[in-house]
């Protein structure tokens, strides 16, 4: 989990980030569904990653 999130956070290429973002969101949703992480934690991570992807130029 952490590796995919770290890769997305460290990405500076907008196209790559836009293709990676849905995959990471799906993974976070699956982890929350299986109670590996709390659903609010998954939501917070997805929100922060969305801000990062949107801020890329």
Predicted model as a PDB file, atoms N, CA, C, CB and O in Angstrom, pLDDT in the B-factor column:
MODEL        1                                                                  
ATOM      1  N   UNK A   1       0.824  -1.189   0.000  1.00 71.00           N  
ATOM      2  CA  UNK A   1       0.000   0.000   0.000  1.00 71.00           C  
ATOM      3  C   UNK A   1       0.865   1.248   0.000  1.00 71.00           C  
ATOM      4  CB  UNK A   1      -0.936   0.001   1.198  1.00 71.00           C  
ATOM      5  O   UNK A   1       0.703   2.119  -0.855  1.00 71.00           O  
ATOM      6  N   UNK A   2       1.780   1.338   0.951  1.00 77.00           N  
ATOM      7  CA  UNK A   2       2.573   2.549   1.092  1.00 77.00           C  
ATOM      8  C   UNK A   2       3.383   2.847  -0.159  1.00 77.00           C  
ATOM      9  CB  UNK A   2       3.492   2.431   2.283  1.00 77.00           C  
ATOM     10  O   UNK A   2       3.581   4.011  -0.510  1.00 77.00           O  
ATOM     11  N   UNK A   3       3.855   1.800  -0.835  1.00 92.00           N  
ATOM     12  CA  UNK A   3       4.677   2.025  -2.011  1.00 92.00           C  
ATOM     13  C   UNK A   3       3.901   2.741  -3.109  1.00 92.00           C  
ATOM     14  CB  UNK A   3       5.218   0.708  -2.531  1.00 92.00           C  
ATOM     15  O   UNK A   3       4.427   3.666  -3.727  1.00 92.00           O  
ATOM     16  N   UNK A   4       2.669   2.333  -3.361  1.00 93.00           N  
ATOM     17  CA  UNK A   4       1.868   2.955  -4.407  1.00 93.00           C  
ATOM     18  C   UNK A   4       1.555   4.404  -4.059  1.00 93.00           C  
ATOM     19  CB  UNK A   4       0.573   2.172  -4.626  1.00 93.00           C  
ATOM     20  O   UNK A   4       1.582   5.274  -4.929  1.00 93.00           O  
ATOM     21  N   UNK A   5       1.259   4.664  -2.794  1.00 94.00           N  
ATOM     22  CA  UNK A   5       0.959   6.023  -2.365  1.00 94.00           C  
ATOM     23  C   UNK A   5       2.212   6.889  -2.479  1.00 94.00           C  
ATOM     24  CB  UNK A   5       0.418   6.034  -0.916  1.00 94.00           C  
ATOM     25  O   UNK A   5       2.138   8.033  -2.928  1.00 94.00           O  
ATOM     26  N   UNK A   6       3.354   6.352  -2.077  1.00 95.00           N  
ATOM     27  CA  UNK A   6       4.613   7.101  -2.163  1.00 95.00           C  
ATOM     28  C   UNK A   6       4.963   7.410  -3.608  1.00 95.00           C  
ATOM     29  CB  UNK A   6       5.754   6.316  -1.504  1.00 95.00           C  
ATOM     30  O   UNK A   6       5.400   8.517  -3.923  1.00 95.00           O  
ATOM     31  N   UNK A   7       4.772   6.436  -4.484  1.00 95.00           N  
ATOM     32  CA  UNK A   7       5.079   6.649  -5.900  1.00 95.00           C  
ATOM     33  C   UNK A   7       4.215   7.772  -6.453  1.00 95.00           C  
ATOM     34  CB  UNK A   7       4.862   5.351  -6.715  1.00 95.00           C  
ATOM     35  O   UNK A   7       4.708   8.636  -7.177  1.00 95.00           O  
ATOM     36  N   UNK A   8       2.926   7.767  -6.116  1.00 95.00           N  
ATOM     37  CA  UNK A   8       2.035   8.819  -6.606  1.00 95.00           C  
ATOM     38  C   UNK A   8       2.411  10.174  -6.016  1.00 95.00           C  
ATOM     39  CB  UNK A   8       0.577   8.484  -6.270  1.00 95.00           C  
ATOM     40  O   UNK A   8       2.380  11.182  -6.721  1.00 95.00           O  
ATOM     41  N   UNK A   9       2.762  10.210  -4.746  1.00 95.00           N  
ATOM     42  CA  UNK A   9       3.141  11.487  -4.123  1.00 95.00           C  
ATOM     43  C   UNK A   9       4.418  12.051  -4.726  1.00 95.00           C  
ATOM     44  CB  UNK A   9       3.320  11.311  -2.616  1.00 95.00           C  
ATOM     45  O   UNK A   9       4.560  13.268  -4.843  1.00 95.00           O  
ATOM     46  N   UNK A  10       5.345  11.188  -5.109  1.00 95.00           N  
ATOM     47  CA  UNK A  10       6.629  11.639  -5.647  1.00 95.00           C  
ATOM     48  C   UNK A  10       6.591  11.910  -7.142  1.00 95.00           C  
ATOM     49  CB  UNK A  10       7.688  10.617  -5.356  1.00 95.00           C  
ATOM     50  O   UNK A  10       7.575  12.381  -7.712  1.00 95.00           O  
ATOM     51  N   UNK A  11       5.470  11.620  -7.780  1.00 93.00           N  
ATOM     52  CA  UNK A  11       5.356  11.822  -9.210  1.00 93.00           C  
ATOM     53  C   UNK A  11       5.190  13.300  -9.522  1.00 93.00           C  
ATOM     54  CB  UNK A  11       4.186  11.020  -9.775  1.00 93.00           C  
ATOM     55  O   UNK A  11       4.396  14.000  -8.895  1.00 93.00           O  
ATOM     56  N   UNK A  12       5.953  13.757 -10.501  1.00 93.00           N  
ATOM     57  CA  UNK A  12       5.819  15.153 -10.921  1.00 93.00           C  
ATOM     58  C   UNK A  12       5.233  15.253 -12.330  1.00 93.00           C  
ATOM     59  CB  UNK A  12       7.181  15.858 -10.867  1.00 93.00           C  
ATOM     60  O   UNK A  12       4.994  16.355 -12.825  1.00 93.00           O  
ATOM     61  N   UNK A  13       5.004  14.122 -12.971  1.00 95.00           N  
ATOM     62  CA  UNK A  13       4.412  14.087 -14.306  1.00 95.00           C  
ATOM     63  C   UNK A  13       2.893  13.951 -14.178  1.00 95.00           C  
ATOM     64  CB  UNK A  13       5.004  12.913 -15.150  1.00 95.00           C  
ATOM     65  O   UNK A  13       2.402  12.985 -13.594  1.00 95.00           O  
ATOM     66  N   UNK A  14       2.159  14.909 -14.717  1.00 95.00           N  
ATOM     67  CA  UNK A  14       0.710  14.933 -14.539  1.00 95.00           C  
ATOM     68  C   UNK A  14       0.026  13.746 -15.212  1.00 95.00           C  
ATOM     69  CB  UNK A  14       0.142  16.229 -15.087  1.00 95.00           C  
ATOM     70  O   UNK A  14      -0.890  13.156 -14.638  1.00 95.00           O  
ATOM     71  N   UNK A  15       0.459  13.388 -16.422  1.00 96.00           N  
ATOM     72  CA  UNK A  15      -0.170  12.264 -17.135  1.00 96.00           C  
ATOM     73  C   UNK A  15       0.003  10.967 -16.361  1.00 96.00           C  
ATOM     74  CB  UNK A  15       0.425  12.115 -18.548  1.00 96.00           C  
ATOM     75  O   UNK A  15      -0.942  10.192 -16.213  1.00 96.00           O  
ATOM     76  N   UNK A  16       1.200  10.737 -15.874  1.00 95.00           N  
ATOM     77  CA  UNK A  16       1.463   9.521 -15.104  1.00 95.00           C  
ATOM     78  C   UNK A  16       0.643   9.503 -13.818  1.00 95.00           C  
ATOM     79  CB  UNK A  16       2.960   9.405 -14.779  1.00 95.00           C  
ATOM     80  O   UNK A  16       0.110   8.466 -13.423  1.00 95.00           O  
ATOM     81  N   UNK A  17       0.548  10.661 -13.171  1.00 96.00           N  
ATOM     82  CA  UNK A  17      -0.218  10.751 -11.929  1.00 96.00           C  
ATOM     83  C   UNK A  17      -1.705  10.498 -12.189  1.00 96.00           C  
ATOM     84  CB  UNK A  17      -0.019  12.130 -11.274  1.00 96.00           C  
ATOM     85  O   UNK A  17      -2.373   9.846 -11.387  1.00 96.00           O  
ATOM     86  N   UNK A  18      -2.221  11.011 -13.304  1.00 95.00           N  
ATOM     87  CA  UNK A  18      -3.639  10.817 -13.620  1.00 95.00           C  
ATOM     88  C   UNK A  18      -3.962   9.356 -13.930  1.00 95.00           C  
ATOM     89  CB  UNK A  18      -4.037  11.693 -14.803  1.00 95.00           C  
ATOM     90  O   UNK A  18      -5.079   8.909 -13.669  1.00 95.00           O  
ATOM     91  N   UNK A  19      -3.019   8.614 -14.475  1.00 95.00           N  
ATOM     92  CA  UNK A  19      -3.268   7.195 -14.737  1.00 95.00           C  
ATOM     93  C   UNK A  19      -3.090   6.358 -13.476  1.00 95.00           C  
ATOM     94  CB  UNK A  19      -2.336   6.687 -15.836  1.00 95.00           C  
ATOM     95  O   UNK A  19      -3.738   5.324 -13.315  1.00 95.00           O  
ATOM     96  N   UNK A  20      -2.217   6.804 -12.589  1.00 95.00           N  
ATOM     97  CA  UNK A  20      -1.940   6.061 -11.365  1.00 95.00           C  
ATOM     98  C   UNK A  20      -2.991   6.305 -10.289  1.00 95.00           C  
ATOM     99  CB  UNK A  20      -0.576   6.431 -10.835  1.00 95.00           C  
ATOM    100  O   UNK A  20      -3.260   5.418  -9.479  1.00 95.00           O  
ATOM    101  N   UNK A  21      -3.589   7.492 -10.268  1.00 97.00           N  
ATOM    102  CA  UNK A  21      -4.533   7.877  -9.219  1.00 97.00           C  
ATOM    103  C   UNK A  21      -5.727   6.926  -9.084  1.00 97.00           C  
ATOM    104  CB  UNK A  21      -5.036   9.266  -9.487  1.00 97.00           C  
ATOM    105  O   UNK A  21      -6.028   6.512  -7.964  1.00 97.00           O  
ATOM    106  N   UNK A  22      -6.420   6.561 -10.164  1.00 97.00           N  
ATOM    107  CA  UNK A  22      -7.567   5.640  -9.995  1.00 97.00           C  
ATOM    108  C   UNK A  22      -7.176   4.279  -9.433  1.00 97.00           C  
ATOM    109  CB  UNK A  22      -8.263   5.438 -11.323  1.00 97.00           C  
ATOM    110  O   UNK A  22      -7.933   3.678  -8.671  1.00 97.00           O  
ATOM    111  N   UNK A  23      -6.005   3.799  -9.803  1.00 96.00           N  
ATOM    112  CA  UNK A  23      -5.542   2.510  -9.294  1.00 96.00           C  
ATOM    113  C   UNK A  23      -5.275   2.572  -7.790  1.00 96.00           C  
ATOM    114  CB  UNK A  23      -4.275   2.070 -10.036  1.00 96.00           C  
ATOM    115  O   UNK A  23      -5.615   1.650  -7.049  1.00 96.00           O  
ATOM    116  N   UNK A  24      -4.662   3.674  -7.352  1.00 97.00           N  
ATOM    117  CA  UNK A  24      -4.368   3.840  -5.933  1.00 97.00           C  
ATOM    118  C   UNK A  24      -5.664   4.000  -5.141  1.00 97.00           C  
ATOM    119  CB  UNK A  24      -3.445   5.055  -5.708  1.00 97.00           C  
ATOM    120  O   UNK A  24      -5.798   3.450  -4.048  1.00 97.00           O  
ATOM    121  N   UNK A  25      -6.618   4.755  -5.693  1.00 97.00           N  
ATOM    122  CA  UNK A  25      -7.911   4.932  -5.012  1.00 97.00           C  
ATOM    123  C   UNK A  25      -8.629   3.600  -4.866  1.00 97.00           C  
ATOM    124  CB  UNK A  25      -8.800   5.927  -5.781  1.00 97.00           C  
ATOM    125  O   UNK A  25      -9.202   3.314  -3.814  1.00 97.00           O  
ATOM    126  N   UNK A  26      -8.603   2.802  -5.891  1.00 97.00           N  
ATOM    127  CA  UNK A  26      -9.237   1.495  -5.847  1.00 97.00           C  
ATOM    128  C   UNK A  26      -8.590   0.624  -4.782  1.00 97.00           C  
ATOM    129  CB  UNK A  26      -9.159   0.813  -7.212  1.00 97.00           C  
ATOM    130  O   UNK A  26      -9.281  -0.070  -4.036  1.00 97.00           O  
ATOM    131  N   UNK A  27      -7.264   0.660  -4.713  1.00 96.00           N  
ATOM    132  CA  UNK A  27      -6.545  -0.123  -3.717  1.00 96.00           C  
ATOM    133  C   UNK A  27      -6.908   0.328  -2.305  1.00 96.00           C  
ATOM    134  CB  UNK A  27      -5.035  -0.011  -3.939  1.00 96.00           C  
ATOM    135  O   UNK A  27      -7.114  -0.499  -1.417  1.00 96.00           O  
ATOM    136  N   UNK A  28      -6.985   1.648  -2.101  1.00 96.00           N  
ATOM    137  CA  UNK A  28      -7.340   2.166  -0.774  1.00 96.00           C  
ATOM    138  C   UNK A  28      -8.763   1.762  -0.394  1.00 96.00           C  
ATOM    139  CB  UNK A  28      -7.200   3.700  -0.738  1.00 96.00           C  
ATOM    140  O   UNK A  28      -9.024   1.414   0.757  1.00 96.00           O  
ATOM    141  N   UNK A  29      -9.678   1.806  -1.356  1.00 97.00           N  
ATOM    142  CA  UNK A  29     -11.055   1.390  -1.082  1.00 97.00           C  
ATOM    143  C   UNK A  29     -11.125  -0.081  -0.690  1.00 97.00           C  
ATOM    144  CB  UNK A  29     -11.940   1.646  -2.302  1.00 97.00           C  
ATOM    145  O   UNK A  29     -11.866  -0.451   0.221  1.00 97.00           O  
ATOM    146  N   UNK A  30     -10.359  -0.913  -1.373  1.00 97.00           N  
ATOM    147  CA  UNK A  30     -10.343  -2.347  -1.049  1.00 97.00           C  
ATOM    148  C   UNK A  30      -9.785  -2.581   0.355  1.00 97.00           C  
ATOM    149  CB  UNK A  30      -9.507  -3.127  -2.089  1.00 97.00           C  
ATOM    150  O   UNK A  30     -10.308  -3.405   1.106  1.00 97.00           O  
ATOM    151  N   UNK A  31      -8.726  -1.856   0.704  1.00 96.00           N  
ATOM    152  CA  UNK A  31      -8.142  -2.005   2.040  1.00 96.00           C  
ATOM    153  C   UNK A  31      -9.123  -1.560   3.112  1.00 96.00           C  
ATOM    154  CB  UNK A  31      -6.841  -1.202   2.153  1.00 96.00           C  
ATOM    155  O   UNK A  31      -9.209  -2.181   4.171  1.00 96.00           O  
ATOM    156  N   UNK A  32      -9.860  -0.496   2.848  1.00 97.00           N  
ATOM    157  CA  UNK A  32     -10.849  -0.019   3.816  1.00 97.00           C  
ATOM    158  C   UNK A  32     -11.999  -1.011   3.937  1.00 97.00           C  
ATOM    159  CB  UNK A  32     -11.382   1.367   3.409  1.00 97.00           C  
ATOM    160  O   UNK A  32     -12.519  -1.233   5.031  1.00 97.00           O  
ATOM    161  N   UNK A  33     -12.389  -1.600   2.830  1.00 97.00           N  
ATOM    162  CA  UNK A  33     -13.490  -2.567   2.851  1.00 97.00           C  
ATOM    163  C   UNK A  33     -13.131  -3.808   3.667  1.00 97.00           C  
ATOM    164  CB  UNK A  33     -13.866  -2.972   1.425  1.00 97.00           C  
ATOM    165  O   UNK A  33     -13.983  -4.401   4.328  1.00 97.00           O  
ATOM    166  N   UNK A  34     -11.854  -4.187   3.606  1.00 97.00           N  
ATOM    167  CA  UNK A  34     -11.394  -5.364   4.342  1.00 97.00           C  
ATOM    168  C   UNK A  34     -10.930  -5.026   5.752  1.00 97.00           C  
ATOM    169  CB  UNK A  34     -10.270  -6.037   3.588  1.00 97.00           C  
ATOM    170  O   UNK A  34     -10.364  -5.874   6.442  1.00 97.00           O  
ATOM    171  N   UNK A  35     -11.166  -3.796   6.181  1.00 96.00           N  
ATOM    172  CA  UNK A  35     -10.800  -3.314   7.516  1.00 96.00           C  
ATOM    173  C   UNK A  35      -9.301  -3.372   7.801  1.00 96.00           C  
ATOM    174  CB  UNK A  35     -11.529  -4.114   8.555  1.00 96.00           C  
ATOM    175  O   UNK A  35      -8.891  -3.540   8.949  1.00 96.00           O  
ATOM    176  N   UNK A  36      -8.490  -3.234   6.767  1.00 96.00           N  
ATOM    177  CA  UNK A  36      -7.051  -3.132   6.976  1.00 96.00           C  
ATOM    178  C   UNK A  36      -6.721  -1.717   7.443  1.00 96.00           C  
ATOM    179  CB  UNK A  36      -6.268  -3.487   5.675  1.00 96.00           C  
ATOM    180  O   UNK A  36      -5.896  -1.520   8.336  1.00 96.00           O  
ATOM    181  N   UNK A  37      -7.379  -0.736   6.825  1.00 96.00           N  
ATOM    182  CA  UNK A  37      -7.281   0.646   7.281  1.00 96.00           C  
ATOM    183  C   UNK A  37      -8.705   1.163   7.490  1.00 96.00           C  
ATOM    184  CB  UNK A  37      -6.485   1.542   6.251  1.00 96.00           C  
ATOM    185  O   UNK A  37      -9.660   0.610   6.944  1.00 96.00           O  
ATOM    186  N   UNK A  38      -8.836   2.214   8.274  1.00 97.00           N  
ATOM    187  CA  UNK A  38     -10.158   2.780   8.550  1.00 97.00           C  
ATOM    188  C   UNK A  38     -10.674   3.504   7.306  1.00 97.00           C  
ATOM    189  CB  UNK A  38     -10.104   3.751   9.766  1.00 97.00           C  
ATOM    190  O   UNK A  38      -9.885   4.051   6.536  1.00 97.00           O  
ATOM    191  N   UNK A  39     -11.979   3.509   7.108  1.00 97.00           N  
ATOM    192  CA  UNK A  39     -12.557   4.125   5.909  1.00 97.00           C  
ATOM    193  C   UNK A  39     -12.271   5.625   5.846  1.00 97.00           C  
ATOM    194  CB  UNK A  39     -14.065   3.884   5.870  1.00 97.00           C  
ATOM    195  O   UNK A  39     -12.095   6.180   4.762  1.00 97.00           O  
ATOM    196  N   UNK A  40     -12.226   6.277   7.000  1.00 98.00           N  
ATOM    197  CA  UNK A  40     -11.920   7.705   7.005  1.00 98.00           C  
ATOM    198  C   UNK A  40     -10.463   7.959   6.617  1.00 98.00           C  
ATOM    199  CB  UNK A  40     -12.212   8.307   8.385  1.00 98.00           C  
ATOM    200  O   UNK A  40     -10.161   8.949   5.951  1.00 98.00           O  
ATOM    201  N   UNK A  41      -9.568   7.078   7.026  1.00 97.00           N  
ATOM    202  CA  UNK A  41      -8.158   7.187   6.651  1.00 97.00           C  
ATOM    203  C   UNK A  41      -8.020   7.061   5.140  1.00 97.00           C  
ATOM    204  CB  UNK A  41      -7.309   6.105   7.367  1.00 97.00           C  
ATOM    205  O   UNK A  41      -7.267   7.810   4.517  1.00 97.00           O  
ATOM    206  N   UNK A  42      -8.742   6.120   4.554  1.00 97.00           N  
ATOM    207  CA  UNK A  42      -8.714   5.946   3.103  1.00 97.00           C  
ATOM    208  C   UNK A  42      -9.238   7.208   2.417  1.00 97.00           C  
ATOM    209  CB  UNK A  42      -9.551   4.711   2.683  1.00 97.00           C  
ATOM    210  O   UNK A  42      -8.664   7.663   1.428  1.00 97.00           O  
ATOM    211  N   UNK A  43     -10.308   7.760   2.932  1.00 97.00           N  
ATOM    212  CA  UNK A  43     -10.867   8.982   2.358  1.00 97.00           C  
ATOM    213  C   UNK A  43      -9.919  10.154   2.450  1.00 97.00           C  
ATOM    214  CB  UNK A  43     -12.155   9.329   3.040  1.00 97.00           C  
ATOM    215  O   UNK A  43      -9.789  10.934   1.506  1.00 97.00           O  
ATOM    216  N   UNK A  44      -9.254  10.281   3.591  1.00 97.00           N  
ATOM    217  CA  UNK A  44      -8.288  11.372   3.765  1.00 97.00           C  
ATOM    218  C   UNK A  44      -7.109  11.228   2.804  1.00 97.00           C  
ATOM    219  CB  UNK A  44      -7.781  11.408   5.214  1.00 97.00           C  
ATOM    220  O   UNK A  44      -6.666  12.213   2.214  1.00 97.00           O  
ATOM    221  N   UNK A  45      -6.606  10.018   2.648  1.00 96.00           N  
ATOM    222  CA  UNK A  45      -5.494   9.789   1.725  1.00 96.00           C  
ATOM    223  C   UNK A  45      -5.906  10.102   0.297  1.00 96.00           C  
ATOM    224  CB  UNK A  45      -4.999   8.342   1.825  1.00 96.00           C  
ATOM    225  O   UNK A  45      -5.160  10.746  -0.441  1.00 96.00           O  
ATOM    226  N   UNK A  46      -7.092   9.648  -0.094  1.00 97.00           N  
ATOM    227  CA  UNK A  46      -7.568   9.900  -1.454  1.00 97.00           C  
ATOM    228  C   UNK A  46      -7.732  11.396  -1.704  1.00 97.00           C  
ATOM    229  CB  UNK A  46      -8.899   9.172  -1.701  1.00 97.00           C  
ATOM    230  O   UNK A  46      -7.416  11.881  -2.791  1.00 97.00           O  
ATOM    231  N   UNK A  47      -8.218  12.120  -0.720  1.00 97.00           N  
ATOM    232  CA  UNK A  47      -8.401  13.561  -0.855  1.00 97.00           C  
ATOM    233  C   UNK A  47      -7.059  14.267  -1.042  1.00 97.00           C  
ATOM    234  CB  UNK A  47      -9.129  14.125   0.371  1.00 97.00           C  
ATOM    235  O   UNK A  47      -6.918  15.124  -1.914  1.00 97.00           O  
ATOM    236  N   UNK A  48      -6.084  13.904  -0.226  1.00 97.00           N  
ATOM    237  CA  UNK A  48      -4.769  14.533  -0.330  1.00 97.00           C  
ATOM    238  C   UNK A  48      -4.094  14.204  -1.655  1.00 97.00           C  
ATOM    239  CB  UNK A  48      -3.881  14.092   0.828  1.00 97.00           C  
ATOM    240  O   UNK A  48      -3.438  15.056  -2.254  1.00 97.00           O  
ATOM    241  N   UNK A  49      -4.260  12.962  -2.110  1.00 97.00           N  
ATOM    242  CA  UNK A  49      -3.673  12.583  -3.388  1.00 97.00           C  
ATOM    243  C   UNK A  49      -4.362  13.303  -4.544  1.00 97.00           C  
ATOM    244  CB  UNK A  49      -3.757  11.071  -3.582  1.00 97.00           C  
ATOM    245  O   UNK A  49      -3.703  13.675  -5.515  1.00 97.00           O  
ATOM    246  N   UNK A  50      -5.670  13.504  -4.458  1.00 97.00           N  
ATOM    247  CA  UNK A  50      -6.396  14.220  -5.503  1.00 97.00           C  
ATOM    248  C   UNK A  50      -5.905  15.672  -5.592  1.00 97.00           C  
ATOM    249  CB  UNK A  50      -7.922  14.178  -5.229  1.00 97.00           C  
ATOM    250  O   UNK A  50      -5.745  16.216  -6.685  1.00 97.00           O  
ATOM    251  N   UNK A  51      -5.672  16.286  -4.437  1.00 97.00           N  
ATOM    252  CA  UNK A  51      -5.133  17.657  -4.424  1.00 97.00           C  
ATOM    253  C   UNK A  51      -3.776  17.696  -5.097  1.00 97.00           C  
ATOM    254  CB  UNK A  51      -5.025  18.192  -2.981  1.00 97.00           C  
ATOM    255  O   UNK A  51      -3.486  18.605  -5.876  1.00 97.00           O  
ATOM    256  N   UNK A  52      -2.942  16.709  -4.794  1.00 96.00           N  
ATOM    257  CA  UNK A  52      -1.594  16.651  -5.373  1.00 96.00           C  
ATOM    258  C   UNK A  52      -1.668  16.505  -6.886  1.00 96.00           C  
ATOM    259  CB  UNK A  52      -0.790  15.484  -4.767  1.00 96.00           C  
ATOM    260  O   UNK A  52      -0.971  17.212  -7.613  1.00 96.00           O  
ATOM    261  N   UNK A  53      -2.507  15.594  -7.363  1.00 96.00           N  
ATOM    262  CA  UNK A  53      -2.623  15.354  -8.808  1.00 96.00           C  
ATOM    263  C   UNK A  53      -3.153  16.615  -9.493  1.00 96.00           C  
ATOM    264  CB  UNK A  53      -3.560  14.136  -9.100  1.00 96.00           C  
ATOM    265  O   UNK A  53      -2.677  16.994 -10.563  1.00 96.00           O  
ATOM    266  N   UNK A  54      -4.130  17.253  -8.877  1.00 96.00           N  
ATOM    267  CA  UNK A  54      -4.716  18.457  -9.483  1.00 96.00           C  
ATOM    268  C   UNK A  54      -3.712  19.615  -9.518  1.00 96.00           C  
ATOM    269  CB  UNK A  54      -5.977  18.881  -8.709  1.00 96.00           C  
ATOM    270  O   UNK A  54      -3.747  20.433 -10.438  1.00 96.00           O  
ATOM    271  N   UNK A  55      -2.826  19.691  -8.533  1.00 96.00           N  
ATOM    272  CA  UNK A  55      -1.879  20.790  -8.455  1.00 96.00           C  
ATOM    273  C   UNK A  55      -0.720  20.658  -9.446  1.00 96.00           C  
ATOM    274  CB  UNK A  55      -1.339  20.886  -7.059  1.00 96.00           C  
ATOM    275  O   UNK A  55      -0.013  21.631  -9.709  1.00 96.00           O  
ATOM    276  N   UNK A  56      -0.527  19.468  -9.988  1.00 94.00           N  
ATOM    277  CA  UNK A  56       0.568  19.292 -10.944  1.00 94.00           C  
ATOM    278  C   UNK A  56       0.303  20.093 -12.213  1.00 94.00           C  
ATOM    279  CB  UNK A  56       0.757  17.801 -11.284  1.00 94.00           C  
ATOM    280  O   UNK A  56      -0.835  20.214 -12.664  1.00 94.00           O  
ATOM    281  N   UNK A  57       1.365  20.631 -12.772  1.00 79.00           N  
ATOM    282  CA  UNK A  57       1.194  21.465 -13.968  1.00 79.00           C  
ATOM    283  C   UNK A  57       1.445  20.694 -15.243  1.00 79.00           C  
ATOM    284  CB  UNK A  57       2.119  22.658 -13.912  1.00 79.00           C  
ATOM    285  O   UNK A  57       1.342  21.255 -16.334  1.00 79.00           O  
TER     286      UNK A  57                                                      
ENDMDL                                                                          
END                                                                             
